[in-house]
Amino acid sequence: MIKFSIITCTYNAASFLQRTLDSVEDQTWMAVEHIIMDGASTDGTADMARRYKRESKAEGHDIVVVSERDRGLYDAMNKGIDMATGNYVLFLNAGDTLPSEDTLDIVASSVPDGNLPAVIYGDTDIVDNEGRFLRHRRLSPPDELTWRSFRYGMLVCHQTFYVRTDLARTTPYDLNYRFSADIDWCIRIMKKAARKGLPLLRVPEVLVNYLDGGMTSKNHRASLLERFYIMRSHYGLAVTLVMHVWFVIRGLKGKLGKRR
């Protein structure tokens, strides 16, 4: 039975965390490890997580709660990966939820017997602060994903990017990036998979309800600059410049379309 290590990184997230905890607890798939990495919150987040661990009745679920100071989100993610004992790690932060009780069943049943893909990925819906559906994510994942695919933007939402734990543990997030290390991490994971000849598997289902307005959105300009440097490091300057011109044109078309 495939075991999933779900890593939830929090900091003063008490207003959003409960629905995330509930969505994991409600999963019918039993081989689940839920690691909650809290950055020493002061609003009751850690107490909420500890109560969840103490009172959870989910059969087969292991819950780990750590509350301590860290060097930011990606440092907490690295710590979570180091603690993970499952076959796959995935990130589900406060406010994000698994869409249905059988989401992990669907993912697990898609995996070929005896051949664990390097990455399993799927689709994303965007929700508001109350967890209500807003829209489907604008960028959608291709059926055939490679590390070169991200030249066209982050086609797969970080929260639907399930990575084999052995690959994740040897490919930590680069803490030199503050806002877009997830893009760099996904590309490096896919590069490593290509070198090892490991497949990437698409599950044609919505695998996460993603809370609108995360850290990248709140630090949009700094995130865009980091993304430029990340793309240049992986794809070269010429390709990066051409693609950013295309991004601008795509964005302008999108704004014109909304006005109509």
Accessible surface in RSA format (square Angstrom, percent):
REM  Atomic radii and reference values for relative SASA: ProtOr
REM  Chains: A
REM  Algorithm: Lee & Richards
REM  Probe-radius: 1.40
REM  Slices: 20
REM RES _ NUM      All-atoms   Total-Side   Main-Chain    Non-polar    All polar
REM                ABS   REL    ABS   REL    ABS   REL    ABS   REL    ABS   REL
RES MET A   1   156.15  80.9  75.79  50.2  80.36 191.3  80.02  68.0  76.13 100.9
RES ILE A   2    24.44  13.9  21.49  16.0   2.95   7.1  22.56  16.2   1.87   5.1
RES LYS A   3    52.01  25.4  52.01  31.9   0.00   0.0  29.29  26.4  22.73  24.2
RES PHE A   4     0.00   0.0   0.00   0.0   0.00   0.0   0.00   0.0   0.00   0.0
RES SER A   5     0.00   0.0   0.00   0.0   0.00   0.0   0.00   0.0   0.00   0.0
RES ILE A   6     0.00   0.0   0.00   0.0   0.00   0.0   0.00   0.0   0.00   0.0
RES ILE A   7     0.00   0.0   0.00   0.0   0.00   0.0   0.00   0.0   0.00   0.0
RES THR A   8     0.00   0.0   0.00   0.0   0.00   0.0   0.00   0.0   0.00   0.0
RES CYS A   9     9.23   7.0   2.17   2.4   7.05  16.6   2.56   6.5   6.67   7.2
RES THR A  10    10.24   7.3   0.00   0.0  10.24  24.4   5.13   6.9   5.11   7.7
RES TYR A  11   135.70  63.4 116.89  66.5  18.81  48.9  82.57  62.0  53.13  65.5
RES ASN A  12    60.11  41.4  37.80  36.5  22.31  53.7  14.90  35.9  45.21  43.7
RES ALA A  13    11.76  10.8  10.01  15.5   1.75   4.0  11.76  16.6   0.00   0.0
RES ALA A  14    25.62  23.6  17.96  27.7   7.66  17.4  18.14  25.5   7.48  19.8
RES SER A  15    97.15  82.1  56.86  75.9  40.29  92.8  55.50 118.2  41.65  58.4
RES PHE A  16    59.07  29.6  57.40  35.6   1.66   4.3  59.02  35.8   0.05   0.1
RES LEU A  17     0.00   0.0   0.00   0.0   0.00   0.0   0.00   0.0   0.00   0.0
RES GLN A  18    76.82  43.0  76.18  55.7   0.64   1.5  47.78 101.7  29.04  22.0
RES ARG A  19    56.58  23.8  50.07  25.5   6.51  15.5  40.84  55.8  15.73   9.5
RES THR A  20     0.00   0.0   0.00   0.0   0.00   0.0   0.00   0.0   0.00   0.0
RES LEU A  21     0.01   0.0   0.01   0.0   0.00   0.0   0.01   0.0   0.00   0.0
RES ASP A  22    58.77  41.2  58.25  58.0   0.52   1.2  19.92  46.9  38.85  38.7
RES SER A  23    14.12  11.9   7.19   9.6   6.92  16.0  13.70  29.2   0.42   0.6
RES VAL A  24     0.00   0.0   0.00   0.0   0.00   0.0   0.00   0.0   0.00   0.0
RES GLU A  25    50.97  29.3  43.39  32.8   7.58  18.0  10.85  21.0  40.12  32.8
RES ASP A  26    73.68  51.6  61.45  61.2  12.24  28.9  11.32  26.6  62.36  62.2
RES GLN A  27    10.23   5.7   0.96   0.7   9.27  22.1   0.00   0.0  10.23   7.8
RES THR A  28    79.41  56.5  56.31  57.1  23.11  55.1  60.46  81.2  18.95  28.6
RES TRP A  29    43.04  17.3  41.72  20.2   1.32   3.1  43.04  22.9   0.00   0.0
RES MET A  30    83.00  43.0  81.24  53.8   1.76   4.2  71.88  61.1  11.12  14.7
RES ALA A  31    19.58  18.0  12.09  18.7   7.49  17.0  19.58  27.6   0.00   0.0
RES VAL A  32     0.31   0.2   0.00   0.0   0.31   0.7   0.00   0.0   0.31   0.8
RES GLU A  33     9.87   5.7   9.87   7.5   0.00   0.0   0.00   0.0   9.87   8.1
RES HIS A  34     0.32   0.2   0.32   0.2   0.00   0.0   0.32   0.3   0.00   0.0
RES ILE A  35     0.23   0.1   0.23   0.2   0.00   0.0   0.23   0.2   0.00   0.0
RES ILE A  36     0.00   0.0   0.00   0.0   0.00   0.0   0.00   0.0   0.00   0.0
RES MET A  37     6.32   3.3   5.60   3.7   0.73   1.7   5.86   5.0   0.47   0.6
RES ASP A  38     2.19   1.5   0.02   0.0   2.17   5.1   0.23   0.5   1.96   2.0
RES GLY A  39    10.68  13.2   0.00   N/A  10.68  13.2   3.29   9.0   7.38  16.5
RES ALA A  40    34.34  31.6  24.12  37.2  10.22  23.3  27.67  39.0   6.68  17.7
RES SER A  41    19.68  16.6   0.13   0.2  19.55  45.0   0.13   0.3  19.55  27.4
RES THR A  42   119.08  84.7  81.48  82.6  37.60  89.6  70.88  95.2  48.20  72.9
RES ASP A  43    64.73  45.3  35.24  35.1  29.49  69.7  39.21  92.3  25.53  25.5
RES GLY A  44    33.99  41.9   0.00   N/A  33.99  41.9  24.22  66.5   9.77  21.9
RES THR A  45     0.06   0.0   0.02   0.0   0.04   0.1   0.02   0.0   0.04   0.1
RES ALA A  46     9.95   9.2   9.49  14.6   0.47   1.1   9.49  13.4   0.47   1.2
RES ASP A  47    84.92  59.5  81.09  80.7   3.83   9.1  22.86  53.8  62.06  61.9
RES MET A  48    28.09  14.5  26.61  17.6   1.48   3.5  26.69  22.7   1.40   1.9
RES ALA A  49     0.03   0.0   0.03   0.0   0.00   0.0   0.03   0.0   0.00   0.0
RES ARG A  50   108.47  45.5 106.30  54.2   2.17   5.2  44.27  60.5  64.19  38.9
RES ARG A  51    98.86  41.5  98.82  50.4   0.04   0.1  25.90  35.4  72.96  44.2
RES TYR A  52    15.20   7.1   5.86   3.3   9.34  24.3  14.02  10.5   1.18   1.5
RES LYS A  53   107.21  52.3  92.12  56.5  15.10  35.9  58.88  53.0  48.33  51.5
RES ARG A  54   166.42  69.9 131.57  67.1  34.85  83.0  76.60 104.7  89.82  54.4
RES GLU A  55    96.40  55.3  84.89  64.2  11.51  27.4  36.17  70.0  60.23  49.2
RES SER A  56    30.54  25.8   4.38   5.8  26.16  60.3   5.05  10.8  25.48  35.7
RES LYS A  57   184.92  90.2 153.40  94.1  31.52  75.0 124.18 111.8  60.73  64.7
RES ALA A  58    21.85  20.1   1.39   2.1  20.46  46.6  10.92  15.4  10.93  29.0
RES GLU A  59   134.00  76.9 118.22  89.4  15.79  37.6  49.75  96.2  84.25  68.8
RES GLY A  60    46.34  57.1   0.00   N/A  46.34  57.1  29.94  82.2  16.40  36.7
RES HIS A  61    23.22  12.7   2.52   1.8  20.70  53.0   1.05   1.1  22.17  25.8
RES ASP A  62    75.53  52.9  71.72  71.4   3.80   9.0  19.46  45.8  56.07  55.9
RES ILE A  63    16.19   9.2   7.19   5.4   9.00  21.7   7.19   5.2   9.00  24.4
RES VAL A  64    43.99  28.9  42.50  38.5   1.50   3.6  43.99  38.2   0.00   0.0
RES VAL A  65    31.29  20.6   4.92   4.5  26.37  63.5   4.92   4.3  26.37  71.5
RES VAL A  66    32.27  21.2  28.93  26.2   3.34   8.1  32.27  28.0   0.00   0.0
RES SER A  67    40.05  33.8   7.52  10.0  32.53  74.9   1.61   3.4  38.44  53.8
RES GLU A  68    75.70  43.5  69.57  52.6   6.13  14.6  29.37  56.8  46.33  37.8
RES ARG A  69   203.56  85.5 188.07  95.9  15.50  36.9  69.16  94.5 134.40  81.5
RES ASP A  70    50.79  35.6  19.79  19.7  31.00  73.3   6.33  14.9  44.46  44.3
RES ARG A  71   192.97  81.0 156.10  79.6  36.87  87.8  77.59 106.0 115.37  69.9
RES GLY A  72    34.38  42.4   0.00   N/A  34.38  42.4  32.33  88.7   2.05   4.6
RES LEU A  73    53.80  30.0  37.95  27.2  15.84  39.8  43.49  30.5  10.31  27.7
RES TYR A  74    11.08   5.2  10.09   5.7   0.99   2.6   6.81   5.1   4.26   5.3
RES ASP A  75    12.08   8.5  11.64  11.6   0.44   1.0   0.00   0.0  12.08  12.0
RES ALA A  76     3.32   3.0   3.32   5.1   0.00   0.0   3.32   4.7   0.00   0.0
RES MET A  77     2.59   1.3   2.59   1.7   0.00   0.0   2.59   2.2   0.00   0.0
RES ASN A  78    21.63  14.9  20.29  19.6   1.33   3.2  13.28  32.0   8.34   8.1
RES LYS A  79    57.88  28.2  55.26  33.9   2.61   6.2  46.66  42.0  11.21  11.9
RES GLY A  80     0.00   0.0   0.00   N/A   0.00   0.0   0.00   0.0   0.00   0.0
RES ILE A  81     3.09   1.8   3.09   2.3   0.00   0.0   3.09   2.2   0.00   0.0
RES ASP A  82    96.68  67.7  74.39  74.0  22.28  52.7  23.97  56.4  72.70  72.5
RES MET A  83    72.26  37.4  55.11  36.5  17.15  40.8  54.81  46.6  17.45  23.1
RES ALA A  84     3.38   3.1   0.00   0.0   3.38   7.7   0.00   0.0   3.38   9.0
RES THR A  85    91.73  65.2  60.89  61.7  30.83  73.5  67.21  90.3  24.52  37.1
RES GLY A  86     8.26  10.2   0.00   N/A   8.26  10.2   1.10   3.0   7.15  16.0
RES ASN A  87    57.81  39.9  48.86  47.2   8.95  21.6   6.23  15.0  51.58  49.9
RES TYR A  88     0.00   0.0   0.00   0.0   0.00   0.0   0.00   0.0   0.00   0.0
RES VAL A  89     0.32   0.2   0.00   0.0   0.32   0.8   0.00   0.0   0.32   0.9
RES LEU A  90     0.52   0.3   0.45   0.3   0.07   0.2   0.52   0.4   0.00   0.0
RES PHE A  91     0.53   0.3   0.53   0.3   0.00   0.0   0.53   0.3   0.00   0.0
RES LEU A  92     0.14   0.1   0.14   0.1   0.00   0.0   0.14   0.1   0.00   0.0
RES ASN A  93    23.57  16.3  23.57  22.8   0.00   0.0  14.23  34.2   9.35   9.0
RES ALA A  94    17.14  15.8   5.96   9.2  11.17  25.4   5.96   8.4  11.17  29.6
RES GLY A  95     0.04   0.0   0.00   N/A   0.04   0.0   0.00   0.0   0.04   0.1
RES ASP A  96     4.10   2.9   4.10   4.1   0.00   0.0   0.01   0.0   4.09   4.1
RES THR A  97    18.60  13.2  18.60  18.9   0.00   0.0  11.15  15.0   7.45  11.3
RES LEU A  98     8.78   4.9   0.94   0.7   7.85  19.7   0.94   0.7   7.85  21.1
RES PRO A  99    48.02  35.0  18.16  16.6  29.85 108.5  18.44  15.2  29.57 183.8
RES SER A 100    49.41  41.7  39.05  52.1  10.35  23.9  43.61  92.9   5.80   8.1
RES GLU A 101   103.84  59.6  99.72  75.4   4.12   9.8  29.27  56.6  74.57  60.9
RES ASP A 102    63.44  44.4  63.16  62.9   0.28   0.7  20.10  47.3  43.34  43.2
RES THR A 103     2.67   1.9   2.41   2.4   0.26   0.6   1.31   1.8   1.35   2.0
RES LEU A 104     0.00   0.0   0.00   0.0   0.00   0.0   0.00   0.0   0.00   0.0
RES ASP A 105    42.90  30.0  41.06  40.9   1.83   4.3  16.58  39.0  26.31  26.2
RES ILE A 106    52.80  30.0  50.76  37.8   2.04   4.9  52.71  38.0   0.09   0.2
RES VAL A 107     0.00   0.0   0.00   0.0   0.00   0.0   0.00   0.0   0.00   0.0
RES ALA A 108     9.96   9.2   1.87   2.9   8.09  18.4   2.12   3.0   7.84  20.8
RES SER A 109    94.96  80.2  55.47  74.0  39.49  91.0  52.28 111.3  42.68  59.8
RES SER A 110    41.63  35.2  19.44  25.9  22.18  51.1  17.30  36.8  24.33  34.1
RES VAL A 111    14.16   9.3   2.29   2.1  11.87  28.6   2.53   2.2  11.63  31.5
RES PRO A 112    65.40  47.7  52.32  47.7  13.07  47.5  64.40  53.2   0.99   6.2
RES ASP A 113   147.53 103.3 117.90 117.3  29.63  70.1  41.19  96.9 106.34 106.1
RES GLY A 114    91.36 112.7   0.00   N/A  91.36 112.7  45.22 124.1  46.14 103.3
RES ASN A 115    72.91  50.3  70.07  67.7   2.84   6.8  19.16  46.1  53.75  52.0
RES LEU A 116    54.33  30.3  49.07  35.1   5.25  13.2  49.07  34.5   5.25  14.1
RES PRO A 117     2.16   1.6   2.16   2.0   0.00   0.0   2.16   1.8   0.00   0.0
RES ALA A 118     0.00   0.0   0.00   0.0   0.00   0.0   0.00   0.0   0.00   0.0
RES VAL A 119     0.00   0.0   0.00   0.0   0.00   0.0   0.00   0.0   0.00   0.0
RES ILE A 120     0.00   0.0   0.00   0.0   0.00   0.0   0.00   0.0   0.00   0.0
RES TYR A 121     0.29   0.1   0.29   0.2   0.00   0.0   0.00   0.0   0.29   0.4
RES GLY A 122     0.79   1.0   0.00   N/A   0.79   1.0   0.00   0.0   0.79   1.8
RES ASP A 123    27.84  19.5  27.47  27.3   0.37   0.9  13.79  32.5  14.05  14.0
RES THR A 124     8.41   6.0   2.03   2.1   6.38  15.2   0.76   1.0   7.65  11.6
RES ASP A 125    18.08  12.7  18.08  18.0   0.00   0.0   0.25   0.6  17.83  17.8
RES ILE A 126    10.81   6.1  10.81   8.0   0.00   0.0  10.81   7.8   0.00   0.0
RES VAL A 127     4.49   3.0   4.49   4.1   0.00   0.0   4.49   3.9   0.00   0.0
RES ASP A 128    29.01  20.3  26.64  26.5   2.37   5.6  19.67  46.3   9.34   9.3
RES ASN A 129    86.48  59.6  79.70  77.0   6.78  16.3  14.96  36.0  71.52  69.1
RES GLU A 130   119.35  68.5  94.45  71.5  24.90  59.3  23.14  44.8  96.21  78.6
RES GLY A 131    30.66  37.8   0.00   N/A  30.66  37.8   7.30  20.0  23.35  52.3
RES ARG A 132   151.89  63.8 146.71  74.8   5.18  12.3  69.81  95.4  82.08  49.7
RES PHE A 133   114.51  57.3  88.73  55.0  25.78  67.1  88.73  53.8  25.78  73.8
RES LEU A 134    79.79  44.4  52.45  37.5  27.34  68.7  54.19  38.1  25.60  68.9
RES ARG A 135   116.41  48.9 113.17  57.7   3.24   7.7  54.54  74.5  61.87  37.5
RES HIS A 136   121.07  66.2 111.78  77.7   9.29  23.8  80.52  83.0  40.55  47.2
RES ARG A 137    54.51  22.9  43.94  22.4  10.57  25.2  13.21  18.1  41.29  25.0
RES ARG A 138   167.12  70.2 134.60  68.6  32.52  77.4  85.86 117.3  81.26  49.2
RES LEU A 139    30.57  17.0  28.53  20.4   2.05   5.1  28.88  20.3   1.69   4.6
RES SER A 140    73.59  62.2  60.22  80.4  13.37  30.8  26.68  56.8  46.91  65.7
RES PRO A 141     9.57   7.0   4.75   4.3   4.82  17.5   4.75   3.9   4.82  30.0
RES PRO A 142    40.74  29.7  29.67  27.0  11.07  40.2  40.74  33.6   0.00   0.0
RES ASP A 143   101.68  71.2  85.48  85.1  16.20  38.3  27.99  65.9  73.69  73.5
RES GLU A 144   148.63  85.3 135.07 102.2  13.56  32.3  59.24 114.6  89.39  73.0
RES LEU A 145    11.07   6.2   0.00   0.0  11.07  27.8   0.00   0.0  11.07  29.8
RES THR A 146    66.39  47.2  63.82  64.7   2.57   6.1  60.27  81.0   6.12   9.2
RES TRP A 147    44.07  17.7  43.20  20.9   0.87   2.0  33.08  17.6  10.99  17.8
RES ARG A 148   123.09  51.7 123.09  62.7   0.00   0.0  29.92  40.9  93.17  56.5
RES SER A 149    14.73  12.5   9.84  13.1   4.89  11.3   6.81  14.5   7.93  11.1
RES PHE A 150     3.36   1.7   0.16   0.1   3.20   8.3   0.16   0.1   3.20   9.2
RES ARG A 151    71.23  29.9  71.23  36.3   0.00   0.0   4.68   6.4  66.56  40.3
RES TYR A 152    93.66  43.7  93.56  53.2   0.10   0.3  58.22  43.7  35.45  43.7
RES GLY A 153    11.78  14.5   0.00   N/A  11.78  14.5  11.78  32.3   0.00   0.0
RES MET A 154    11.61   6.0   9.09   6.0   2.52   6.0   1.88   1.6   9.73  12.9
RES LEU A 155    23.31  13.0  23.27  16.6   0.04   0.1  23.27  16.3   0.04   0.1
RES VAL A 156     0.35   0.2   0.00   0.0   0.35   0.8   0.35   0.3   0.00   0.0
RES CYS A 157     7.52   5.7   5.34   6.0   2.18   5.1   1.05   2.7   6.47   7.0
RES HIS A 158    11.57   6.3   9.44   6.6   2.13   5.4   5.45   5.6   6.12   7.1
RES GLN A 159    12.58   7.0  11.23   8.2   1.35   3.2   0.11   0.2  12.47   9.5
RES THR A 160     0.00   0.0   0.00   0.0   0.00   0.0   0.00   0.0   0.00   0.0
RES PHE A 161     0.69   0.3   0.00   0.0   0.69   1.8   0.00   0.0   0.69   2.0
RES TYR A 162     0.23   0.1   0.23   0.1   0.00   0.0   0.01   0.0   0.23   0.3
RES VAL A 163     0.00   0.0   0.00   0.0   0.00   0.0   0.00   0.0   0.00   0.0
RES ARG A 164    44.74  18.8  44.74  22.8   0.00   0.0   3.52   4.8  41.22  25.0
RES THR A 165     6.73   4.8   6.51   6.6   0.22   0.5   6.51   8.7   0.22   0.3
RES ASP A 166    73.78  51.7  64.30  64.0   9.48  22.4  44.79 105.4  28.98  28.9
RES LEU A 167     3.95   2.2   3.95   2.8   0.00   0.0   3.95   2.8   0.00   0.0
RES ALA A 168     0.26   0.2   0.00   0.0   0.26   0.6   0.00   0.0   0.26   0.7
RES ARG A 169   100.34  42.1  84.67  43.2  15.67  37.3  47.22  64.5  53.12  32.2
RES THR A 170    90.01  64.0  66.21  67.1  23.80  56.7  69.42  93.2  20.58  31.1
RES THR A 171     5.49   3.9   4.54   4.6   0.95   2.3   5.49   7.4   0.00   0.0
RES PRO A 172    71.68  52.2  69.05  62.9   2.63   9.6  70.01  57.8   1.67  10.4
RES TYR A 173     5.64   2.6   0.00   0.0   5.64  14.7   0.00   0.0   5.64   6.9
RES ASP A 174    46.50  32.6  39.28  39.1   7.22  17.1  14.64  34.5  31.86  31.8
RES LEU A 175    63.41  35.3  38.91  27.8  24.49  61.6  40.22  28.2  23.19  62.4
RES ASN A 176   130.30  89.9 101.42  98.0  28.88  69.5  25.31  60.9 105.00 101.5
RES TYR A 177    37.99  17.7  37.10  21.1   0.89   2.3  16.60  12.5  21.39  26.4
RES ARG A 178   168.13  70.6 156.82  79.9  11.30  26.9  58.49  79.9 109.64  66.4
RES PHE A 179    19.73   9.9  19.73  12.2   0.00   0.0  19.73  12.0   0.00   0.0
RES SER A 180     0.56   0.5   0.10   0.1   0.46   1.1   0.49   1.0   0.08   0.1
RES ALA A 181     0.00   0.0   0.00   0.0   0.00   0.0   0.00   0.0   0.00   0.0
RES ASP A 182    20.06  14.1  20.06  20.0   0.00   0.0   0.66   1.5  19.40  19.3
RES ILE A 183     8.80   5.0   8.80   6.6   0.00   0.0   8.80   6.3   0.00   0.0
RES ASP A 184     7.06   4.9   7.06   7.0   0.00   0.0   0.00   0.0   7.06   7.0
RES TRP A 185     0.42   0.2   0.42   0.2   0.00   0.0   0.42   0.2   0.00   0.0
RES CYS A 186     0.00   0.0   0.00   0.0   0.00   0.0   0.00   0.0   0.00   0.0
RES ILE A 187     0.20   0.1   0.20   0.1   0.00   0.0   0.20   0.1   0.00   0.0
RES ARG A 188    62.49  26.2  60.22  30.7   2.27   5.4  38.95  53.2  23.54  14.3
RES ILE A 189     0.00   0.0   0.00   0.0   0.00   0.0   0.00   0.0   0.00   0.0
RES MET A 190     2.72   1.4   0.12   0.1   2.60   6.2   0.12   0.1   2.60   3.4
RES LYS A 191    49.70  24.2  48.33  29.7   1.37   3.3  22.74  20.5  26.96  28.7
RES LYS A 192    33.98  16.6  33.98  20.8   0.00   0.0  18.65  16.8  15.33  16.3
RES ALA A 193     1.25   1.2   1.25   1.9   0.00   0.0   1.25   1.8   0.00   0.0
RES ALA A 194    63.41  58.3  35.24  54.4  28.17  64.1  45.05  63.4  18.36  48.6
RES ARG A 195   171.45  72.0 130.93  66.7  40.51  96.5  77.64 106.1  93.80  56.9
RES LYS A 196   122.75  59.9  91.53  56.2  31.21  74.3  47.93  43.1  74.82  79.7
RES GLY A 197    65.59  80.9   0.00   N/A  65.59  80.9  36.97 101.4  28.62  64.1
RES LEU A 198    40.70  22.7  31.26  22.4   9.44  23.7  31.45  22.1   9.25  24.9
RES PRO A 199    60.39  44.0  49.37  45.0  11.02  40.1  60.39  49.9   0.00   0.0
RES LEU A 200    39.68  22.1  14.07  10.1  25.61  64.4  14.07   9.9  25.61  68.9
RES LEU A 201    43.91  24.5  42.71  30.6   1.21   3.0  43.91  30.8   0.00   0.0
RES ARG A 202    60.17  25.3  45.36  23.1  14.82  35.3   8.48  11.6  51.69  31.3
RES VAL A 203     1.47   1.0   1.27   1.1   0.20   0.5   1.47   1.3   0.00   0.0
RES PRO A 204   101.29  73.8  81.94  74.7  19.34  70.3  82.28  67.9  19.00 118.1
RES GLU A 205    79.34  45.6  75.14  56.8   4.20  10.0   8.34  16.1  71.00  58.0
RES VAL A 206    46.08  30.3  34.67  31.4  11.42  27.5  34.67  30.1  11.42  31.0
RES LEU A 207     0.87   0.5   0.61   0.4   0.26   0.7   0.61   0.4   0.26   0.7
RES VAL A 208     0.16   0.1   0.16   0.1   0.00   0.0   0.16   0.1   0.00   0.0
RES ASN A 209    31.14  21.5  31.14  30.1   0.00   0.0   0.76   1.8  30.38  29.4
RES TYR A 210    56.94  26.6  56.94  32.4   0.00   0.0  28.90  21.7  28.04  34.6
RES LEU A 211    24.11  13.4  22.75  16.3   1.36   3.4  22.75  16.0   1.36   3.7
RES ASP A 212    59.40  41.6  49.73  49.5   9.67  22.9   5.03  11.8  54.37  54.2
RES GLY A 213    28.96  35.7   0.00   N/A  28.96  35.7  20.66  56.7   8.30  18.6
RES GLY A 214    21.41  26.4   0.00   N/A  21.41  26.4  21.03  57.7   0.39   0.9
RES MET A 215    64.38  33.3  50.81  33.6  13.57  32.3  29.94  25.5  34.44  45.6
RES THR A 216    33.58  23.9  32.31  32.8   1.27   3.0  21.60  29.0  11.97  18.1
RES SER A 217    68.10  57.5  48.05  64.1  20.05  46.2  22.42  47.7  45.68  64.0
RES LYS A 218   164.02  80.0 127.13  78.0  36.89  87.8  79.21  71.3  84.81  90.3
RES ASN A 219    52.22  36.0  44.44  42.9   7.78  18.7   8.77  21.1  43.45  42.0
RES HIS A 220   107.81  58.9 103.75  72.1   4.06  10.4  76.39  78.7  31.42  36.6
RES ARG A 221   210.86  88.5 206.34 105.2   4.52  10.8  77.44 105.8 133.42  80.9
RES ALA A 222    41.69  38.3  32.65  50.4   9.04  20.6  38.29  53.9   3.39   9.0
RES SER A 223     0.68   0.6   0.68   0.9   0.00   0.0   0.35   0.8   0.33   0.5
RES LEU A 224    84.27  46.9  81.76  58.5   2.50   6.3  82.03  57.6   2.23   6.0
RES LEU A 225   102.59  57.1  97.90  70.0   4.69  11.8 102.00  71.6   0.59   1.6
RES GLU A 226    24.24  13.9  24.24  18.3   0.00   0.0  15.43  29.9   8.81   7.2
RES ARG A 227    68.16  28.6  67.98  34.7   0.19   0.4  14.06  19.2  54.11  32.8
RES PHE A 228    41.35  20.7  41.35  25.6   0.00   0.0  41.35  25.1   0.00   0.0
RES TYR A 229    95.99  44.8  93.23  53.0   2.76   7.2  55.16  41.5  40.83  50.3
RES ILE A 230     0.04   0.0   0.04   0.0   0.00   0.0   0.04   0.0   0.00   0.0
RES MET A 231     9.51   4.9   9.51   6.3   0.00   0.0   3.14   2.7   6.37   8.4
RES ARG A 232   104.35  43.8  98.63  50.3   5.73  13.6  15.78  21.6  88.57  53.7
RES SER A 233    78.60  66.4  37.36  49.9  41.24  95.0  46.10  98.2  32.50  45.5
RES HIS A 234    26.07  14.2  11.59   8.1  14.47  37.0  10.93  11.3  15.14  17.6
RES TYR A 235    25.15  11.7   4.26   2.4  20.89  54.4  11.98   9.0  13.17  16.2
RES GLY A 236    32.49  40.1   0.00   N/A  32.49  40.1  29.63  81.3   2.86   6.4
RES LEU A 237    90.63  50.5  83.50  59.7   7.14  17.9  83.50  58.6   7.14  19.2
RES ALA A 238    73.72  67.8  64.79 100.0   8.93  20.3  70.26  98.9   3.46   9.2
RES VAL A 239    54.17  35.6  52.01  47.1   2.16   5.2  54.00  46.9   0.17   0.5
RES THR A 240     0.00   0.0   0.00   0.0   0.00   0.0   0.00   0.0   0.00   0.0
RES LEU A 241    89.58  49.9  88.53  63.3   1.04   2.6  88.71  62.3   0.86   2.3
RES VAL A 242   100.08  65.9  96.51  87.4   3.56   8.6  99.22  86.2   0.86   2.3
RES MET A 243    20.13  10.4  20.13  13.3   0.00   0.0   2.74   2.3  17.39  23.0
RES HIS A 244    44.32  24.2  43.79  30.4   0.54   1.4  39.86  41.1   4.46   5.2
RES VAL A 245    94.47  62.2  91.44  82.8   3.02   7.3  94.23  81.9   0.23   0.6
RES TRP A 246   103.01  41.3 101.82  49.3   1.19   2.8  75.66  40.3  27.35  44.4
RES PHE A 247    40.62  20.3  34.12  21.1   6.50  16.9  34.31  20.8   6.31  18.0
RES VAL A 248    95.57  62.9  87.09  78.8   8.49  20.4  94.50  82.1   1.08   2.9
RES ILE A 249    80.00  45.5  79.75  59.4   0.25   0.6  80.00  57.6   0.00   0.0
RES ARG A 250    59.01  24.8  52.80  26.9   6.20  14.8  36.80  50.3  22.20  13.5
RES GLY A 251    35.32  43.6   0.00   N/A  35.32  43.6  33.56  92.1   1.76   3.9
RES LEU A 252   100.36  55.9  99.39  71.1   0.97   2.4  99.41  69.8   0.95   2.6
RES LYS A 253   142.30  69.4 133.20  81.7   9.10  21.7  80.26  72.2  62.04  66.1
RES GLY A 254    37.80  46.6   0.00   N/A  37.80  46.6  35.30  96.9   2.51   5.6
RES LYS A 255   126.92  61.9 124.20  76.2   2.72   6.5  72.03  64.8  54.89  58.5
RES LEU A 256    87.82  48.9  87.27  62.4   0.55   1.4  87.27  61.3   0.55   1.5
RES GLY A 257    44.22  54.5   0.00   N/A  44.22  54.5  28.50  78.2  15.73  35.2
RES LYS A 258   184.43  90.0 149.48  91.7  34.95  83.2 101.20  91.1  83.24  88.7
RES ARG A 259   193.70  81.3 154.78  78.9  38.92  92.7  62.60  85.5 131.10  79.5
RES ARG A 260   233.59  98.1 166.52  84.9  67.07 159.7  81.37 111.2 152.23  92.3
END  Absolute sums over single chains surface
CHAIN  1 A    12786.0      10230.2       2555.7       6931.8       5854.2
END  Absolute sums over all chains
TOTAL         12786.0      10230.2       2555.7       6931.8       5854.2
